[in-house]
Amino acid sequence: MTKGSFRRSGLEWFSSLPACLLLLSVVLFSTSSDIHNQMLRGGEQLWSGYYKLRMDPVAPTCNADRDIDAAVAQELAQKPADDDPMAMLLDAQEKNPADVRLAIERSVADCKAAYQSYDSLQDKLTPGVKAYRAVELFVADLIAFGLESQRYILVLLVMMCAATATLTRHHIAMRAMETRLDYTVSLTLQTIANAMLLGSSLIFRQSSLGTETAVSSDDLLLHNFWVAGFACLTLASLYRLVRVPTGLAPGGQPNKAFLAVPLYTVMCLISGSYFALIGHTSGIGIYLGKMVELADMFLNVGLYVWVGMMLKQTRLATLVFNLFRPWRMPPEMLAVVAVLVAAVPTAYTGASGIFVIAAGAVIYSELRAAGARRQLALAATAMSGSLGVVLRPCLLVVVIAYLNREVTTDDLFGWGIWVFVLTAAMFSAVALTVNRQSKFNLAPVSEALPATLKALRSLIPYALVIVGVVLLYRFALDVRMDEFSAPRLLPVIMLSILVYEHVSFKNKKGSATGEINHQGLERSVRGATNDTTAEIGALLLLLGLSVSIGGVIERSQIMEAFPQAFDSAWSAMLLMVVILVILGMIMDAFGAVILVTATVASIAYSSGIHPIHFWMVTLVAFELGYLSPPVALNHLLTRQVVGEAEVLAAQQEDGTFYQRHERIIMPLIAMGISLVLVAFVPLMFYA
């Protein structure tokens, strides 16, 4: 690796490198908990009763050589104090010498046992125990520091990455900034929104200090982090507003200009204006504080995005697609395969939008390389994360079960398999029939199978790396690969794959095959983190303001305008479907689940809708909402990762109305039919 490979731009020093260190610290802190558990077990196996040796034993202060006869005589002769009526009342009955002697003998025996235990512990405190204990207590302190630091890490990550997204014009909006008017309108409103966030945080800080309850130094530091972060974000947007980039087209149309305003800005202006009208100007700051209460969940979102960007730096996705290329599948069938395969990693990321951000670019590029038309590739990319949210071990389902005692993860995952089968069948049917433009001319098995097996050999080293990391965690740290451990295992797996590729391919660059284009470990990690930083800033800021929108819905008491129970489960379900799709259009999955739990769920239960059925409908409705205009968040995220040029090129393609808008219509048909079936067919059996 050359010395020049470590040269970084100013933005990389400002955001990418610190973001990489913060994400690595999250992995380290979470892994240290597993290490500490194993150290406690190891200490107990090496030294029986190690838990007593973790602290220096304290010498007893009692008298083990106490004269029992003298103590009995003294106790019998002792009179109660004149000012102690309770003692005089108890002394009214004559003391039994035998009972007094027995009590004193037990006290002396306990004292001798305490001294024996103390001497035994002192003998066990060998230099080896003390050295082991020092390391174990250091790890324990590291865990405590990590748990306490999660909130600050989240705020630092959000603010730093949001500023990067602002400086690089990477926020999520309905359309990109193409003209000077687009730029001026977007950055002006961004600056106003950021100033609104700054003002709300300042007011929330002052109101917290003005309450009778003392504010802890940790909470005050957190307030200061928010204030400083939003001040930097405001300055970043103001700087961008003043420094207009070259290359923008002159003029512009106002209606299109407002579509270039980032979604987080729109949410901030709506929620901030509402809270100001009701005299609750600190509202946004308060709801962002609720985001911090779920710091581990939002940090996991950042880790998943980082994992996806590291995946893009590897050859793994290309090698997986190589398994299917020998069969010469038509593009429609390959799109179905891609969406079905993507369901598994989606289940680990926990939300479709996160997966689209993390792996959408890889899926799109591989589908295009295999001959898929742009509209089809965009549709498959947007929907790539929509099928796996009902599969084990999806974190979103775990959150639902945690917030709702009426359901369990086993019940939800059990029925989720059938929902997955249904949605997969619907997408396959629509993709393969509605606009199929290719013939089914699959390669013969005798030709395709040997080529597939040959391609499979290239995946064996990757499989060994993945299995090695999983087994290392399983046997060394007693950690299984599940929904709780995935956020810390997946970054380690991807880093291990990058290390493997660095070692394997560093001497094969420029090979005759031209297949290998590995740029080295440091450049790969740096490139992944550069992509991650702006994506995290755009996504987490959007999620945070989505929580604030949920607060507006909650405080406006919109849901109280609806009946709290319906006589007909069918009527209730129809209303539930409409509400849940709308929530999916305007909120992120985790914030929407919290809001639905507090408002809509009780109406559904009271109307006779089974809780498991309700939450299956909720998950499918959310996915339909993420794919539905006018917001269509998953499509916006798709455009975010594949680039504006590809989307514009797709929109300019000729064909029928369906063909020109296939990327929007095809997912709507598949998920819309699935939602109707999931919502109403089960009612026929139990309503």
C-alpha positions in Angstrom: 0.0 0.0 0.0 1.5 3.3 -1.0 1.9 6.3 1.2 -0.4 8.3 -1.0 -3.3 5.9 -0.2 -3.6 7.5 3.2 -4.0 11.0 2.0 -7.5 12.2 2.8 -9.5 15.2 1.8 -10.7 17.8 4.3 -14.2 16.4 4.3 -12.8 12.9 5.0 -10.8 14.2 8.0 -13.9 16.1 9.2 -16.5 13.4 8.8 -15.6 10.1 7.3 -12.7 9.2 9.6 -14.5 10.3 12.8 -17.6 8.5 11.6 -15.6 5.3 11.0 -14.0 5.6 14.5 -17.5 6.1 16.1 -19.0 3.1 14.3 -16.0 0.9 15.3 -16.4 2.1 18.9 -20.0 0.9 18.8 -18.9 -2.5 17.6 -16.1 -2.6 20.2 -18.4 -1.6 23.1 -21.1 -4.1 22.2 -18.5 -6.9 21.7 -16.8 -6.0 25.0 -20.0 -7.0 26.8 -19.7 -10.5 25.3 -16.0 -10.7 26.2 -16.8 -9.7 29.7 -19.4 -12.4 30.2 -16.8 -15.0 29.0 -14.2 -13.5 31.3 -16.5 -13.9 34.3 -17.2 -17.5 33.3 -13.5 -18.2 32.8 -12.6 -16.7 36.1 -15.2 -18.9 37.9 -13.8 -21.9 36.1 -10.2 -21.1 37.1 -10.9 -20.0 40.6 -14.0 -21.2 42.4 -15.9 -18.3 43.9 -14.2 -15.8 41.6 -17.2 -13.4 42.0 -16.0 -12.9 45.6 -12.5 -12.1 44.5 -13.5 -9.3 42.1 -13.0 -6.9 45.1 -10.5 -7.0 47.9 -12.1 -8.8 50.9 -12.9 -6.6 54.0 -11.6 -7.9 57.3 -14.3 -8.6 59.9 -14.6 -6.3 62.9 -16.2 -8.8 65.3 -14.4 -10.6 68.2 -14.0 -14.3 67.4 -12.4 -15.0 70.8 -15.3 -13.6 72.8 -15.8 -15.1 76.3 -19.2 -16.7 76.0 -19.9 -17.1 79.7 -18.9 -13.5 80.4 -21.0 -12.3 77.5 -24.1 -14.2 78.8 -23.7 -12.8 82.3 -23.3 -9.3 80.9 -26.4 -9.7 78.7 -28.5 -11.0 81.7 -27.3 -8.2 83.9 -28.0 -5.5 81.4 -31.0 -3.3 82.2 -33.0 -1.3 79.6 -32.4 2.4 79.3 -34.8 4.7 81.1 -35.8 6.5 77.9 -36.4 3.3 75.9 -40.0 2.2 76.5 -39.8 -0.6 73.9 -36.8 -2.2 75.6 -38.5 -1.9 79.0 -41.6 -3.6 77.6 -39.5 -6.5 76.1 -37.5 -6.8 79.3 -40.8 -7.2 81.2 -40.5 -10.9 80.5 -37.5 -12.5 82.2 -34.6 -13.4 79.8 -34.1 -17.1 79.3 -30.3 -17.8 79.9 -30.4 -20.7 77.5 -31.7 -18.5 74.7 -29.2 -15.8 75.4 -26.3 -18.3 75.4 -27.5 -19.9 72.1 -27.7 -16.4 70.5 -24.2 -15.5 71.6 -22.8 -18.9 70.5 -24.3 -18.4 67.1 -22.8 -14.9 66.9 -19.4 -16.1 67.8 -19.7 -19.0 65.3 -20.7 -16.6 62.5 -17.7 -14.4 63.4 -15.3 -17.3 63.2 -16.8 -18.3 59.8 -16.3 -14.7 58.6 -12.7 -14.8 59.6 -12.2 -18.1 57.9 -13.8 -16.8 54.7 -11.6 -13.7 54.9 -8.4 -15.8 55.3 -9.5 -18.1 52.5 -10.1 -15.2 50.1 -6.8 -13.7 51.1 -5.0 -16.9 50.3 -6.8 -17.1 46.9 -5.7 -13.6 45.9 -2.6 -14.7 44.1 -0.8 -12.4 41.6 -2.5 -14.3 38.8 -5.9 -13.6 40.2 -5.1 -9.9 40.7 -3.8 -9.6 37.1 -6.8 -11.4 35.7 -9.1 -9.3 37.9 -7.5 -6.0 36.7 -8.2 -6.9 33.1 -11.7 -8.1 33.8 -12.6 -4.9 35.8 -11.1 -2.8 33.0 -13.4 -4.5 30.5 -16.4 -4.0 32.9 -15.5 -0.3 33.1 -15.2 -0.1 29.3 -18.7 -1.6 29.0 -20.2 0.9 31.5 -18.5 3.7 29.6 -19.8 2.4 26.3 -23.3 2.1 27.5 -23.2 5.6 28.9 -21.6 7.0 25.7 -24.2 5.6 23.3 -26.3 8.7 23.5 -23.4 11.0 22.8 -22.1 8.8 20.0 -25.5 8.9 18.3 -25.8 12.7 18.6 -22.2 13.2 17.3 -22.9 10.7 14.4 -26.2 12.3 13.4 -24.9 15.9 13.5 -21.6 15.2 11.8 -23.1 13.1 9.1 -26.0 15.5 8.6 -23.6 18.4 8.1 -21.8 16.2 5.6 -25.0 15.5 3.8 -25.8 19.2 3.7 -22.3 20.1 2.3 -22.5 17.4 -0.3 -26.2 18.0 -1.2 -27.0 14.5 -0.3 -30.3 14.9 1.7 -33.3 12.9 0.6 -35.8 14.9 -1.5 -38.5 14.3 -4.0 -36.2 15.4 -6.8 -32.6 16.6 -7.2 -31.6 20.3 -7.4 -31.1 21.0 -11.1 -31.6 24.8 -11.4 -30.5 27.8 -9.5 -34.1 28.3 -8.2 -34.2 24.7 -7.0 -30.9 25.4 -5.1 -32.0 28.7 -3.6 -35.4 27.4 -2.5 -34.0 24.2 -1.1 -31.1 25.7 0.8 -33.1 28.7 2.1 -35.7 26.4 3.6 -33.0 24.1 4.9 -31.4 27.0 6.7 -34.8 28.0 8.2 -35.5 24.5 9.3 -32.0 24.1 10.8 -32.4 27.4 12.7 -35.8 26.1 13.9 -34.1 23.0 15.2 -31.4 25.1 16.9 -34.0 27.3 18.5 -36.1 24.4 19.7 -33.0 22.7 21.3 -32.0 26.0 23.0 -35.5 26.5 24.4 -35.6 22.8 25.6 -32.3 23.3 27.3 -33.4 26.4 29.0 -36.7 25.0 30.1 -34.9 21.9 31.5 -32.6 24.2 33.5 -35.6 26.2 34.8 -37.4 23.3 36.3 -37.3 22.4 40.0 -35.7 19.1 39.2 -32.0 19.3 39.0 -30.5 18.5 35.6 -27.7 16.0 35.7 -24.3 16.9 34.2 -24.8 14.1 31.6 -28.1 15.4 30.5 -26.7 19.0 30.3 -23.9 17.7 28.2 -26.3 16.0 25.9 -28.3 19.3 25.6 -25.1 21.1 24.7 -24.3 18.5 22.0 -27.7 19.0 20.4 -27.3 22.8 20.5 -23.7 22.8 19.1 -24.7 20.2 16.4 -27.7 22.2 15.1 -25.6 25.4 15.2 -23.0 23.7 12.9 -25.8 22.3 10.7 -27.3 25.8 10.4 -23.9 27.2 9.5 -23.3 24.4 6.9 -26.6 25.1 5.2 -26.0 28.9 5.3 -22.6 28.4 3.8 -24.1 26.2 1.0 -26.7 28.9 0.4 -24.1 31.6 -0.1 -21.7 29.4 -2.1 -23.7 28.5 -5.1 -22.1 25.7 -7.1 -21.4 26.0 -10.8 -23.2 23.8 -13.3 -26.7 24.6 -12.2 -29.1 25.5 -15.0 -30.4 29.1 -14.9 -34.0 29.9 -13.9 -36.4 27.1 -12.8 -40.0 26.5 -11.9 -41.4 27.1 -8.4 -43.5 24.0 -8.2 -40.4 21.8 -9.1 -38.2 23.9 -6.8 -40.3 23.0 -3.8 -39.9 19.3 -4.7 -36.2 19.7 -4.3 -36.6 20.5 -0.6 -35.3 17.6 1.6 -38.0 15.6 3.4 -36.5 16.3 6.8 -36.8 20.0 6.1 -40.5 19.6 5.3 -41.1 17.5 8.4 -39.2 20.1 10.5 -41.2 23.0 9.1 -44.5 21.2 9.7 -43.8 20.0 13.2 -42.0 23.2 14.2 -44.8 25.4 13.0 -47.4 23.2 14.8 -45.6 23.2 18.1 -45.1 27.0 17.9 -48.8 27.5 17.3 -49.8 25.5 20.4 -47.1 27.2 22.5 -44.8 24.2 22.7 -41.7 25.6 21.0 -39.4 23.0 22.6 -41.5 20.1 21.0 -39.0 19.2 18.3 -36.1 19.1 20.9 -38.2 16.9 23.2 -39.0 14.4 20.5 -35.4 14.3 19.3 -34.6 13.4 22.9 -36.9 10.4 22.6 -34.8 9.4 19.6 -31.8 9.3 22.0 -33.7 7.0 24.4 -33.5 4.4 21.5 -29.9 5.2 20.8 -28.9 1.6 20.4 -31.5 1.0 17.7 -30.6 4.1 15.7 -26.9 3.2 16.0 -27.7 -0.2 14.6 -29.2 1.6 11.6 -25.8 3.3 11.0 -24.0 0.0 11.3 -26.3 -1.6 8.8 -25.7 1.2 6.3 -21.9 0.8 6.8 -22.2 -2.9 6.2 -24.0 -2.3 3.0 -21.4 0.1 1.8 -18.6 -2.3 2.6 -20.6 -5.0 0.7 -20.5 -2.7 -2.3 -16.7 -2.6 -2.1 -16.4 -6.4 -2.3 -17.0 -8.9 -5.1 -19.5 -10.9 -3.1 -22.7 -9.6 -4.8 -21.1 -10.2 -8.3 -20.1 -13.7 -7.3 -23.7 -14.5 -6.1 -25.2 -13.2 -9.4 -22.6 -15.3 -11.2 -24.5 -18.4 -9.9 -27.5 -17.4 -12.0 -25.9 -16.1 -15.1 -25.3 -19.5 -16.7 -29.0 -20.2 -16.8 -29.6 -17.2 -19.1 -32.6 -16.2 -17.1 -34.8 -13.4 -18.7 -34.4 -10.1 -16.9 -37.8 -10.4 -15.2 -36.9 -13.7 -13.7 -33.6 -12.5 -12.5 -35.3 -9.5 -10.9 -37.5 -11.9 -9.0 -34.5 -13.9 -7.9 -32.7 -10.8 -6.7 -35.7 -9.7 -4.6 -36.1 -13.1 -3.1 -32.4 -13.4 -2.3 -32.5 -9.9 -0.8 -35.2 -11.0 1.7 -32.6 -12.7 3.9 -30.3 -9.8 4.5 -33.3 -7.5 4.8 -34.5 -9.6 7.8 -31.2 -8.8 9.5 -31.2 -5.1 8.7 -34.7 -4.7 10.2 -36.3 -2.3 7.7 -36.6 -2.1 3.9 -35.4 1.5 3.7 -32.2 0.6 5.5 -31.6 -2.3 3.1 -32.2 -0.1 0.0 -29.7 2.4 1.3 -27.2 -0.4 2.2 -27.4 -2.7 -0.9 -29.6 -1.0 -3.5 -26.7 0.2 -5.6 -25.3 -3.3 -5.8 -28.6 -4.9 -6.8 -29.3 -2.2 -9.4 -25.9 -2.5 -11.0 -26.0 -6.3 -11.1 -29.4 -6.3 -12.7 -28.4 -3.8 -15.3 -25.2 -5.8 -16.0 -27.4 -8.9 -16.6 -29.5 -7.0 -19.2 -32.5 -5.8 -17.1 -34.1 -2.6 -18.4 -33.9 0.5 -16.2 -37.5 0.6 -15.1 -37.4 -3.1 -14.1 -34.1 -2.7 -12.3 -35.4 0.4 -10.4 -38.6 -1.4 -9.4 -36.7 -4.5 -8.1 -34.2 -2.3 -6.2 -37.0 -0.3 -4.5 -38.8 -3.5 -3.6 -35.7 -5.4 -2.6 -36.2 -4.8 1.1 -39.9 -5.1 1.2 -40.3 -8.9 1.5 -37.9 -9.7 4.3 -39.3 -7.5 7.1 -41.6 -10.3 8.2 -38.9 -13.0 8.5 -36.8 -14.0 11.4 -34.8 -12.2 12.9 -36.2 -8.8 11.7 -35.5 -6.2 14.4 -38.8 -4.4 13.6 -40.8 -7.5 14.6 -38.8 -7.7 17.8 -39.7 -4.1 18.6 -43.4 -4.8 17.9 -43.3 -7.8 20.3 -41.5 -5.7 22.9 -44.1 -2.9 22.8 -47.2 -5.2 22.6 -47.7 -8.0 25.1 -50.5 -9.4 23.0 -48.0 -10.9 20.5 -44.8 -12.8 20.7 -41.9 -13.0 18.3 -42.5 -16.7 17.7 -46.1 -16.0 16.7 -45.2 -13.1 14.4 -42.3 -14.8 12.7 -44.4 -18.0 12.3 -47.1 -16.2 10.4 -44.6 -13.9 8.7 -43.3 -16.9 6.7 -46.8 -17.2 5.1 -46.9 -13.5 4.4 -43.5 -13.7 2.8 -44.7 -16.6 0.6 -47.7 -14.6 -0.5 -45.8 -11.3 -1.3 -43.1 -13.3 -3.1 -45.7 -15.0 -5.2 -47.5 -11.8 -6.0 -44.3 -10.0 -7.0 -43.2 -13.0 -9.1 -46.6 -13.2 -10.9 -46.6 -9.5 -11.7 -43.0 -9.3 -12.8 -43.3 -12.4 -15.0 -46.6 -11.7 -16.7 -47.7 -8.0 -16.8 -44.8 -6.6 -18.8 -42.6 -9.5 -19.7 -40.5 -8.5 -22.7 -38.2 -11.5 -22.9 -38.8 -15.1 -23.9 -38.2 -18.0 -21.4 -35.2 -19.5 -23.2 -33.3 -21.0 -20.2 -30.0 -22.7 -20.8 -30.2 -26.5 -20.6 -29.3 -28.0 -17.3 -26.4 -30.0 -18.7 -24.9 -26.6 -19.8 -25.9 -24.4 -16.9 -25.3 -26.6 -13.9 -21.6 -27.2 -14.4 -21.1 -23.5 -14.9 -23.0 -22.8 -11.7 -21.0 -25.3 -9.7 -17.8 -23.7 -11.1 -19.1 -20.3 -10.0 -20.0 -21.7 -6.6 -16.3 -22.5 -6.0 -15.5 -18.8 -6.0 -17.9 -18.3 -3.1 -16.4 -21.0 -0.9 -13.7 -18.8 0.6 -16.3 -16.1 1.4 -18.5 -18.7 3.0 -15.5 -20.0 5.1 -14.8 -16.4 6.2 -18.4 -15.8 7.2 -18.7 -19.2 9.0 -15.3 -18.6 10.7 -16.5 -15.3 12.2 -19.8 -16.8 13.3 -18.2 -19.8 14.9 -15.6 -17.6 16.6 -18.4 -15.6 18.2 -20.4 -18.7 19.0 -17.6 -20.7 20.8 -15.3 -17.9 22.0 -18.0 -15.5 23.1 -21.1 -17.7 23.3 -22.9 -15.3 20.9 -25.3 -16.7 18.3 -26.1 -15.0 15.1 -29.6 -13.5 15.7 -31.5 -10.2 15.6 -29.6 -8.9 18.6 -26.1 -9.8 17.7 -26.3 -9.1 13.9 -25.5 -5.4 14.2 -22.1 -6.2 15.7 -21.3 -9.4 13.8 -22.0 -8.1 10.3 -19.4 -5.3 10.4 -16.8 -7.8 11.6 -17.8 -10.2 8.9 -17.6 -7.5 6.2 -14.2 -6.3 7.5 -13.0 -9.9 7.5 -14.1 -10.3 3.9 -12.3 -7.1 2.9 -9.1 -8.3 4.7 -9.5 -11.7 2.8 -9.8 -9.9 -0.6 -6.9 -7.6 0.3 -4.6 -10.6 1.1 -5.9 -12.7 -1.9 -6.0 -10.0 -4.6 -3.2 -7.6 -3.8 -0.9 -9.5 -6.2 -3.5 -10.1 -8.9 -4.4 -6.6 -9.9 -4.4 -6.2 -13.7 -4.8 -9.8 -14.3 -5.7 -11.0 -17.8 -9.2 -11.8 -16.9 -9.9 -8.3 -15.8 -12.3 -9.6 -13.2 -10.4 -8.5 -10.2 -10.4 -4.8 -9.4 -9.5 -4.6 -5.7 -8.2 -1.3 -4.5 -6.8 -2.4 -1.2 -8.1 -2.6 2.4 -7.6 1.0 3.4 -9.1 2.4 0.2 -12.0 0.0 0.4 -12.9 0.9 4.0 -12.4 4.6 3.3 -14.6 4.4 0.2 -17.3 2.6 2.2 -17.2 5.1 5.0 -17.3 8.0 2.7 -20.5 6.7 1.1 -21.8 5.8 4.6 -21.3 9.2 6.1 -23.7 11.1 3.9 -26.2 8.3 3.8 -26.3 8.1 7.6 -26.7 11.8 7.9 -29.6 11.9 5.4 -31.3 8.8 6.8 -31.0 9.4 10.6 -32.0 13.0 10.4 -35.1 11.9 8.4 -35.8 9.3 11.1 -35.4 11.8 13.9 -37.8 14.3 12.3 -40.2 11.4 11.6 -40.4 10.9 15.3 -41.3 14.6 15.6 -44.1 14.1 13.0 -45.4 11.3 15.1 -45.5 13.7 18.0 -47.6 16.1 16.0 -50.1 13.3 15.2 -50.1 12.2 18.8 -50.6 15.7 20.3 -53.2 16.8 17.7 -55.4 13.9 18.9 -56.3 13.1 15.3 -57.0 9.5 16.3 -59.5 10.5 18.9 -61.7 11.7 16.1 -62.3 8.1 15.2 -64.4 5.6 17.2 -62.4 3.7 19.7 -64.1 0.5 18.7 -66.1 -0.7 15.7 -69.0 -3.0 15.7 -67.7 -4.6 12.5 -64.1 -6.0 12.2 -64.4 -5.5 8.4 -65.1 -1.7 8.8 -62.3 -1.4 11.4 -59.8 -3.2 9.1 -60.7 -1.0 6.2 -59.9 2.1 8.3 -56.7 0.4 9.7 -55.4 -0.2 6.2 -55.9 3.4 5.1 -54.3 4.8 8.2 -51.4 2.4 8.2 -50.6 3.0 4.5 -50.6 6.8 5.1 -48.3 6.4 8.1 -46.0 4.3 6.0 -45.9 7.2 3.5 -44.8 9.8 6.0 -42.9 8.0 8.8 -40.1 5.6 9.2 -40.8 2.1 10.3 -39.6 2.2 13.9 -41.3 5.6 14.7 -44.5 4.4 13.0 -44.6 1.2 15.1 -44.3 3.3 18.3 -47.1 5.6 17.2 -49.3 2.7 16.1 -48.8 0.9 19.4 -49.9 4.0 21.3 -53.0 4.9 19.1 -54.3 2.6 16.4 -53.5 -0.9 17.9 -56.0 -0.5 20.8 -58.8 0.4 18.3 -58.1 -2.7 16.3 -58.0 -5.0 19.3 -61.3 -3.5 20.6 -62.9 -4.1 17.2 -62.2 -7.8 17.2 -59.1 -7.9 15.0 -56.7 -10.5 16.2 -53.4 -8.9 17.4 -51.2 -11.1 15.2 -53.4 -10.4 12.2 -53.2 -6.7 12.9 -49.5 -6.5 13.0 -49.0 -8.6 9.9 -51.3 -6.1 8.1 -49.3 -3.3 9.6 -46.0 -4.6 8.2 -47.4 -5.1 4.7 -49.2 -1.7 4.8 -46.0 0.1 5.8 -44.2 -1.5 2.9 -47.0 -0.4 0.5 -46.7 3.1 2.0 -42.9 3.2 1.4 -43.6 2.4 -2.3 -46.6 4.7 -2.8 -46.5 8.3 -4.3 -46.3 11.1 -3.6 -43.5 10.4 -1.2 -42.5 6.8 -2.1 -39.6 6.7 0.3 -38.1 3.5 -1.0 -38.0 5.0 -4.5 -36.4 8.1 -3.2 -33.7 6.0 -1.4 -33.3 4.0 -4.6 -32.6 7.2 -6.6 -30.3 8.3 -3.8 -28.0 5.2 -4.2 -28.2 4.6 -8.0 -27.9 8.2 -9.0 -30.2 10.9 -10.5 -28.9 10.2 -14.0 -30.2 6.6 -14.1 -33.6 7.6 -12.9 -33.8 10.4 -15.5 -32.7 8.0 -18.2 -35.5 5.6 -17.2 -38.1 8.3 -17.3 -37.1 9.2 -20.8 -37.6 5.7 -22.2 -40.5 5.2 -24.6 -43.3 2.7 -24.3 -46.8 2.3 -22.9 -48.0 4.1 -19.8 -47.2 1.1 -17.7 -43.7 0.7 -19.3 -42.8 4.3 -18.7 -43.9 4.0 -15.0 -43.1 0.4 -14.3 -40.8 1.2 -11.4 -43.8 2.7 -9.6 -46.7 0.6 -10.8 -45.3 -2.9 -10.5 -44.5 -2.7 -6.8 -47.8 -1.1 -6.1 -49.7 -3.9 -7.8 -47.8 -6.6 -6.1 -47.9 -5.1 -2.6 -51.4 -3.7 -3.0 -52.9 -7.1 -3.9 -50.9 -8.7 -1.1 -52.2 -6.2 1.4 -55.8 -6.8 0.4 -55.4 -10.5 0.8 -53.5 -10.3 4.1 -56.0 -7.8 5.5 -59.4 -9.3 4.6 -59.0 -13.0 3.8 -58.3 -14.0 7.5 -61.4 -12.1 8.6 -63.5 -14.7 6.7 -62.3 -17.3 9.2 -62.5 -15.6 12.6 -64.4 -12.3 12.3 
